[in-house]
Amino acid sequence: MVGAIPAQGTNGAASGGIMEMMCLKKSTKPARSSFSALCGARRKKIKMLFPYEEFVKFFQCEAFDLSPRGLLNIGNSCYANAVLQCLTCTKPLSIYLLRQSHSRACYGKDWCLMCELEQHVMLLRESGGPLSSSRILSHIRSINCQMGDGSQEDAHEFLRLLVASMQSICLERLGGEHKVDPRLQETTFIQHTFGGRLRSKVKCLRCFHESERYENIMDLTLEIYGWVESLEDALTQFTTPEDLDGENMYRCGRCAGYVRARKQLCIDEAPNILTIVLKRFQ
């Protein structure tokens, strides 16, 4: 089950209670009122692959003239249809695709996912019957040979495949992700839209030394088994401290051995579009 919600700091949609449950500090991403000042003071000094001020214009754009269209099930394609519907309802992404910024400069000789998504979104400006995802699924095997053959697949895996592929396309002109500075990779349009940062903090219960590790994320997976009955419950469970003990002890560098420890996950920086995946199994 996949959904996307705007994060706090962009339009204030997330409530303070949810922010607190996520252990989320005040977003470092600009609100509408503060963006101009921030852009002038700090962002101009940072080289970006896609200008952040352009992304904010897409995010704040009020005109969003797309007609709801269904998608045909062409044989076990419901997982792909669900993801495509979520992505085409993600306003900044749809506006970016409608402007056809990528296809005007695309140098790919073969099939291009971003160009195909542009064509798909352009059809949503017209009224009519349901559309087909057959072209995307028929070519997706060139990206992942295990998908697109008519078998039922996991929606989350398909979502990650599409987002990761769009991110790779944004980096192609510069030689790909292996040649682009990791900090610069965080300034693509896709990163501006879906990218966030997760913080993992582990505290040794013997010497009380704390270590932190940061990880870039494009979505947040929340488990909904057991006592979880709401999104708030799932967020609470995700950020609840976990004791590392027994066979799961933590190796502390300061203590030079395996010790009991406490681990906690937090959202260090929320994405502008927070995609939450609900995991129904352990």
N, C-alpha and C positions, 0 to 999 in steps of 0.2 A: 504494500500500500504506500503510495507516494503522494506527497503534497508539497507545495511551496508557499511560504509566507514571507512577507517583507520583514526585515529585521529592524530592531530599534535603532534609531540614529539616521534612518532614511525617511520614513514617514510616521514613525512612532506607533506602528501597529502592534508591536509586542507589548504586553502589559508589564508593569513593574514586577508583579508577582512571578511571572514566568522568567523574567530576567534574573530575579534573585535565585530561583530554583536552578537555573543554568550556571550559577556562580559567575555570571557575566558582568564584567566591569563595564563602565560606560564605553560605548562603542567609539573606536577611533575613526570611524567613517563619518563624514560630515552630514549634518542635518541640513535642511533646505536653507535656513536662515544663516547658517554659519559657513556654508560652502565657499562663497565668494571670498571671504576674508582668509579662509584657510588656503584656498587656491593661490591667492596672491602672496601669502606669507611663506608657504612651505612647498606646495605641490609643483610650482614652477621650477623648483630646483631639482626635481626628480624627473629623469628621463622615463617616458612611458611609451609603450607600444600602442596603446589606445588612450587618448586623452580622457582623463577622469571627468573633466567638466562636460565632455560630450556624453559620457555615460549618464551623468546626473540629469542631463536634458532628456534623455530617453526615459529615465526612471520617473521624472516628474511630468512627462508629457500627458496631457489630459485627453487628447484625441486618440482614440484607440478603436478604429472603425473596422472591426472584424466580425463576420457573421458566424454564429455557432454552426458547425458542420459535424455530422457523425463520421465515423470511420468504419468501413466494411471489415468484417472478420473474414479474411481470405484463407482461413485454415490455421487455427492455433495462433492467431496474431493478436489476441486480446492483450497480451503483455505489452506489445509494442504500441498498440493503439492507446492504451492508458498513459504511457509515457509521452507519446506525441501530443496528446491532448493537454497534459500538464505543461509541456514545454511551449506549446503555441499559446497558452494562456499566461505565460510569463511575459509581462508587458515589455520590459527593456529588450529582451531577446527578440520578441516579435517585431518591435519597431526597428531594431537593427536589421533583421532579415527583410522587412518590407522596403527598407532603403536600398537594398541590394548593394551595399558597400563592398561586400566580399566579391561577388560575381563580376563586378566591373573590373577588378584587378586580378582575378583568379587566372593563374597560368597553368593550372592542371590540365593535362591532355585527356586524362581518363575521368571517370565519374568522381564527383566531389560531393561529399555529404552536405557541406554548407550551402552549396549552390542548389542542391536538391531540396533542402529545408526552405530556402528562399522561395522556390517555386511552389512548394506546399503551402506556405503562408500566404503567398499572393492569391491562391485560389480561395482563401478564406474571405477575401474582399468581395467575392461574388456569392450571391444566394444560389441555392441548389441543393441537390441530394447529397448523400454521404460520399466521402472521398475514399481513396484506396491508398494504403501504405505499401503496395506491392513493389514499387520502384525502389523504395528505401530498403525493404527486406531482401529484394533480389540482389542488391549490390552490397549489402552489409557483410556478406561472407568474404568480401575482399579485405575487410578490416578484421573480422573475427570469423574464422572458418566454422566455428561451432554454432553460429546463429544464422537465422534466415533460411533454414532448410525445411521449414514447415513444422518443426517440433515446438512443443510448448517450452518457453524459457522463463527465466526469472526477470521480472520487471526492473528490479533494482540493478541487476547486472547490465541490462539493456540501457538503462539510464546512464550508468557510469561509462558504458562504452560510447554513447553519443556525446556526453560532455567531454570525456577525455579526447575523443576524436576531434571535436570542435576546437579544443585547446591546442592540439597538435597542429591543426590547420592554421591557427593564428601564428604559429611559430615557424611555419614552413619557409617563408621567405628569408628568414635569418639563419637557415641551415638546420632547423629542428631543435628539439629540447636539449640535445646533448651539446649543442654549441652556443646556446643562449644562457646568459647568466641567470641563475635561479631567482634572484631578486627582480630581474627584468621580466621573467616569466609570470610574475604575479601582477603584471600591469596590462595583460591582454583584456579584451572585452569579456571573455568568458570568466576570467578570474575576478574582474570587477563585479560580475553578476553573481556567481555562485561561490567564489572563493572565500574561505574563512580560516581561522587558526584555532587548533585545539591545544590545550595545555594539560600535560600530565605531571603531577607533582607527587613525589614519593618521599616520605619522611621515615628515616630509620628510627625505630623505637628503642634502640640501644644508645646511640650517640646523639640522636635527634638532629642529625644532618639532613637537610632537605635538598633534593635535586629536582630540576624541572626540565622537561623536554617538550618541544613544540612541534606540531605537525599540521601541515596545510590540509584542509578538507574541502570537498565540494558538496558534501551532504552529511547528514547526521543520522546514524542508525540507532533507533531506540527499541529496546525489547519491551514487549507488552504481555508477557506471561505472568503468572502468579497473581500478586495483589494489585497489579496495575489495572486501573479502570478508566484512566483519562490521560490526555497528553501531559498534564501537569504531573501526574503520578510517574509517567515514563521519564520525564525530565528529572524528577527528584531521584528516581532510581539510578539514572545515568550518572548523576553528580554526587551520589552518596559515597563517602569514603569507604574503601575496601581494605580489609586487613589481609596482609600477605603473611601466611603462616604455614606450618607443616611442609608439604611438598611444594608449596608455592612461595617459599621464602625468597626474600630479596637479597641480592649480593651487594653489600655496602662496601664501597671502595675505601672509606675511612676506617671501617672496622676490619677490613680484609677478610670477610667471611659472610656466610649466609645468616641473615638475622630476620627477626620479625619487623614488619614495616607497615605503613599505612599509605595507600595510594588513592588519589582523587583526580577525576577528570573535570575540566572546566572548559567552557568556550572562552578563549582569550580574546578573539575578535570575531564577531558574528558576521556572516555573509550578508550582503545587501538583500539577496534572495535566499532565505534559509530553507533548504530542502530537507524534509524529515521523512525518513523511511521507517515504517513500523514493522518490526521483526516479530513474527508470531511463533517462532520456534527457538529452542535453545541450541 
